Amino acid sequence: MNTDDTRPDPDALLAQMRLEDVKSKSGKLHIFLGMCPGVGKTYAMLQTARQRLKEGIDVLAGIIETHGRSETAALLEGMRVLPRRQLEHRGFTLEEFDIDAVLAQRPQLVLVDELAHRNAPGSRHAKRYQDVLELIDAGIDVYTTLNVQHIESQVDIVRQISGVAIAETVPDSILDVAHEIQLIDLSVEKLLERMADGKVYLGERAEHAVSHFFKEGNLTALRELALRFTAEQVDRDLEDIRRLKRVSTPWKTNARLMVGVGPSPYAESLIRWTRRAATRLNCPWLVVWVQGLTEPNSDEQQRLSNALALARKLGGEVVSATGEHIADALLQVARERNVTQIVVGKPNKPSWWRKSLADQLILGSGDIDVCVVRPLASSEKSRAAVREPVSTTLIGEYSWVLVLVFSIASLCWAITSFTGYMVVALVFLIAVVLAALRFSRGPVLLMATLSALCWNFFFIPPQFTF
């Protein structure tokens, strides 16, 4: 595999062009993300909107929830504010965001607070995020706010941390639509100070929040959750950029481990070792298996299934790849996923006549670190049965050796009457030396042996005898 090939991937270019075409026709979504209420998401959104207003952008405050905070309400001064729509429901008058009025006025930028809000009965959409999606489809830019506990994939974690079941959620897919996600972070100490000063909730609601949800342990865990979630979003953006630009060397902005496994009794041991290392480094990890030219038998398939099931159970990401050369396929995945360290098992019995998988990975890894570990087989019976697969690259080298010896012998047979058999020996010797620069030790030794036998049998008088 040519690791120096930096030409852009046509599929990636096409996907990028389609994405840019869609984005050019739709509005941009900017999400102000926080760990919980009170960190300043609405305040930061209004500050950014006022800056856009100074730049001459037509800004409309679609719906803003100030929760009685005077400093937040002050930022609305001089800004165009959309009147709320009145809805009657069971004898009560409810106020909601008026999406029809926004579509009629068509501002360049509209502010829509609390993305996870559930709309009142009678609204066009059940959820506010659906209003936002319609606005950006209409080509209107949207600023909105969101707490990490309202993201669908994080709901179970938040319930485990705080014991509170979150009813209002947004799907993770809306975050993929976002043009930018800006984390609004605040230390737990400052947030609790804001709570004590009545800048988050007022009266009995503030006391209830402090005694239930706004505990120091809960807030610290939610802050870490928000930071990690934002980092994951940035990491995915980085992977897209690397894939588009075909960057072949790792950008070690964060550690990421990868282990290659197959139908081997050592696979589960390698997976556990990688999981322990990833835990110590506090980083993500991948488990990659390569589908080669030969199909595994039933026993091997069972071992592979058990290993991949273990990887999923331990929290690893399982990735499958195909390729004739296992090492090349693993290195390709490592470069595409910005892996910083590859974990591979140490060969059971080092071979002097062919390169092991670990040797091939080390030679082709470039800037990627390779960690060679000694795994444990699941049983003595399995250890005796395991065999490292012969590399198809090595088979190709032996084939080339046979072709080269036959070609050199044929050429020398044609010129031996003019040069004599001593020159033939020199030609064979030079060919073996050059082959040693390209091939592995085993193929080169085979070529040297065949060359000596051919020279002795076909060229040294009396010919056709040893």
N, C-alpha and C positions, 0 to 999 in steps of 0.2 A: 504494500500500500504506500502510495506517495504522500507522506505527511507534509510536504512542502506545497501541496496544491491549495492555493488560497483563492481559487475562483469561486464566486458566489454560487450557491446552490440554486438551480433554476426553479425548483419547487418552492423554496423559501422566498425567492424573489417574486414569484407569481402570487404567493399568499400575502406577501407584504404589499404588493400593488393593489390587490383586492381590498385589503384592510384599509389602506390609505384612501382608496376610492370611496369606500363606505363612510369613512370618517369625514371626508371632504364634503359629503352631501348631508351630513347630520351635525347636530350641535355637539358641543363638548361638555362632558360631565366632570365636574370638579367636586370631589368628596372631601369634606373636613371630618376626619376620623378621630375619635377620642375613646378613652377607656371607660367613661361613664359620664353622667350629667355633671355639669359644673366645672369642666376643665377649660372652657372658653371656646368651644367650637363655633357657636353663633357669633360671638364677639369677633373671632378671627375672620369668619366669613364676611361680616359687615365691614370690617376694616379693609379687607381685600377688595370688596365691592366698591367702597368709597374711592379707593385708588383707581379702579377701572372707570369710575364716574368722572374723575379728574382727567382721565385720558380721552374723554369724549365718547365713551361707550354708553349706549342707552340701557340703563339698569332699572329693573323693576323689582321691588320687594314683594314677591308673590305672597308668601306667608312666613311670618317671623314670630317665634314664641320667645318673648322676653322674660316670662315667668316673674314679672315684677322687678327685674333688675334695671335700675335707673341708668347705669353706665351703658348697658346694651341698648336700651331704648333711645339714648342720646345719639347713637350712631345712625339712627333712622332719620334724623333731622336733615332736611334738604334733599331727601331721597323720595322718589315716586313710590307710593305704597298702594298696593292693590286692595280694594275693599273685599271683605270676605263674603262668601255666598251664604245666604240664610237657608237652612233646611229645617222643615218641621218633622219631628219624629216622636210619636207617642205623647203628644202634648207639649213637647219641649222644642225650643228653637236652638238649633246647632249651627255653629259657624264653621265653614270649611273652605279649603283652597278652591278658587274659581278658575279651573283650567280653561274654560271656554273664553273667559275674558282675556287671559294671557294669549291664547291663540288668535284672538281678534286684534289685540294691540301689537303683537309680534315684536316684543323688545329684543335687543341683541343678547341680553343677559337677564335671567330671572333667578331670584333667590327663593329657594324652597326649603324651609327648615324641617328637621325631623323626618328623614327619608323613610323610616320604618313605621310611620304613623298609619293607623287603620282609619280609612275614611268613614264618614257617617253614612248610614243607609240612605239610598237615593242619589249618591254620587255616581259619576260615570264609571269610576274604577273602585274596586274594593280597597286597594292599597295606594298609598301616596307614591311609592316608587313606580307604579304603573303610570301615574300622571307624568312623572319625570321622564320615563321612557318615551311617552308620546311627544313630549316637548322637544327632546333632542332629535327624535325622528323628523320633527317639523323644522329642524335646522336652528333651534334656539338653544343657546348655551345655558347651562344650569349649574348653580352653586347649591350644594346641599350639605347637611350634617348627618352624622351617623355614629352611634356607639358600637363598640366591638361586640357587645353582648347581643346585639340585634342581628348579627350575621348568622345565617342558618347553620353553617358548619360549626359555629362556636357555641351553640345553645347548650348542648349537653355539658360542655366543659364549664360554662358559666353556672349552670345549675349545680354541678358538683362542687364548685368553689363556694358559691354564696347560698345555695339552698333555695334560690328563687327561680321559678319557672318563667321564662320569657315568652310572652304571647305574641308580641309584635316583632316579626322578623322580615328580613329581605333575603332573597336568594343570592348565593355567591356569584351567580352569573352577571349580576348588575355591576359587580366590581370589575369584571373583565371589560365592561363597556366604558368604564371611567377613563377619561383622558389623563387625570391626575388624582392621586390619593395623597392628601396632606395630613400627616399625623399631628394632632394638637396634644402635646404632652404637658403634664403638670405633676410635680412631685406629690406624694401622698400627704406630706406634712402641710404643704400649701393648700391642698384641696380641703383638708380637715379644718384649716384656719378659715377658709372661705365658708365652710359649712357653719362654723361657730359664729361668724360675722353676719350670717343670714344672707349670703350672696348666692346661695344655691337653691335652697328651699326656705320657706318662711313658716313660723309657728309650729303647730303640731306636726305638720308634714316633715319639717326638718328634724324634730326629735325622733319621729318614727324611722326616718332614713338612717340616722346615726346609730340607732339601736339595732337595726336589722342589716341593711345592705352596706352602709358606709362604715364598715369596720376596717381597721388598718390592714389586717391580713387579706381581706377580700380585695381591697383597693390595690394592694401591692401585686396580687396575682392577676388582677384585671389589667394593670399597667403592663406587666410582662407579656400578657396575652396580646395586647394592642401593639406593643413593640415588635413581637415576633411575627404577628400577622402582617404588619407593614413591611418588615424585612423580607418575608416570603414573597410578597408582591413585587418588591424591587428585584429580588433574585430571579423571579420568572421573567421580568423585563430584561434583565441582563442576559439570560439564556437566549431569549429571542434575538437580541442584538448579536450575540456571539454566533448563533446559528445562521443569521442572515449574512454576516461578514465572513463566515467560515474561519473563525479564529481557531487555530489548532493548538495553541498553548494555553494552559490554565491561567485564569486570573484569580489569584489566591486571595480574593476578598473575604472568603470564608472557607473553612475546611469542609470537604465533602468526600466521604469514603465510598469505595466501590469494591465489591468482591465478585469474582467470576466463579460460578459453580456449574457442575454437571452431574451426571448420574454416578457420583462417587460416594463411597461411605465417609469420605472426609468432608463432604459439603456442609453438613450440619455443624461440625466443629468450626469450620471457617466462618460460617454465618454468626455463630455465637461470639467468636473472637472479634469480628467486625462490629457487632452490636456493643460489646464492652468498650471497644476503642472509641466508637461514636459517642457513647455516653460520657466518657472521660473528656472528649473534645467538645461535647455539646454541639454536635453537628449532624446534618442529615446523612443518610447512607443508602446505597443502592445495591441490589443483588441482581446480577446479570447472568443469564444462561444463553448459550449460543447453540442454535439449531444447525447442526452441520450436515454433511452429505449422507451420513449413515443414521438410521433410525435406532434408538436404544431398544434393547429387549425388554421383556416385561419386568424383570427384576430391576434393571437400571431405571426404567420409567417410574417404578414405585419409589425408588430412592430419590429421584429428582422431584417427584410430587411431594414427598415428605419434607425435603429441604426447602422448597418454595413455600410450602404451608408454614413451616417454622419461621421463614423470613417475614411473611405477612403478620404472623402472630407477634413477632418481636418489634413490629413497627417499621420494617424496611420497605422500600419501594422496589417492587419486582419489575425488571425490564427484560424483555426477550429480544434477541437479535438473531440474524441469519448471516451465514458466511462460510466460505470454504476454509478460511484460516481463522482459527479461534482467537489467536493473539491479535490479529488485525481487527477483528470484529469488536473485541473488548476495548482496544485502544480507540476505535472510532466512537464508541459509546462514551468513553471517558472524556474525549475531547468535546463531544457535543453537549455533555452535561456538566462541563466545567469541574470535573473530578480532580481533586488535588492529591489523592493517594489511592493506589490500587493495592488490594490485599490478595495475595496468591499463596497457595500452599507450596511448601518446600518439596522437591521431588523425593520420593521414597528411596530410590537408588539412582544416584547420578549416573548418566550414561556418557561415555566418552565419544560415542559415534553419532549422537544427535542432540540438538538443543531442546531443553525442557520448555514447558510453557512459561515458567518463571524467567528463564534466560531470554526468550523471545520478547516478553513484556519489558524487561529491563533494557534490552537493546533498542526497542522502538518507542519507549515511553517519553523521551525528550525531557520536558520540564515537569512531568508528572512523577511524583515519588512512588516507588514500588516497595511494598512491605512484604517480605517473604517470611511466612510463619510456619511452624510445625504443627499441623492439625492432628487430631486423634480420630482414628477410625471407630465406627460404631461397634465393631466386634472383630475378633481375631480372624474369623472366617471371612468377613468382608475385606479385611486388610490383605489377606492372601489372594483374594480374587481380583482386587482392583489392578487395573493396568492403565497407565497414562496413554491416551490415544496418540498414535503416530501422526505427526503433523503432515498435512497434505503438501506443505512447502518442502519438507524433506523428501517426500516421494518424488516431487518434481525435480529436485536436485539429482537424485539417483538416475532419473530418466535422462536428464541432460548429460550426465557423465557417460552413459552408454552411447548416446548419440555422438558426443564429441570424440570418444575413442574410435568409434566406427568411421567417422568422417576423416579423422587424422590418418588412420590406417589406410583408408582408400586413397587419400591424396598422396601419401608417401609411397604407396605401391606403384603409383603412376610415375614417380620421379626417381625411384630408387636406382634404376639403371644408369642415371646420370650423376647421382650424388653419392651413392654408396650407402651401406647400412649404418655407418657411424653418424651421418647427418640425421638419419631417421631417429636415432636415439636422442639427439639434441632437440629435435622438434617435439618429441614426446615429453622430454624433461621440461622444456619451456611451457608447454601446455599445462602440465601438472602444477607448475609454480603459479601460473596465472589463475588456474582454477582455485588454488588455495586462497586467493584474494577474494573470491566470490562465494564459494561453497563452504558447507560445514565440513568438519573433520572426517566424518564417516565417508561421504561421497568422494572426498579428495583421496583418501587411502584406497578406496576401491578403484579410482581412476589410475593411481600409480601402479597398482597391482596388475590391472588389465593392460596398461601400456607396456609394462615389462614383459608380460606373457606374449602380447602381440609382436613386440620387437623380436623376442627370442624365436617364436614359432614361424613368423612370416618373412623375416628379413635377414637373420643371421644364417650364413651358410653352415651346414646344409639346411635348406629351407624345409618347412613343414615338419620339423622335429624340434624337440626340446633339448 
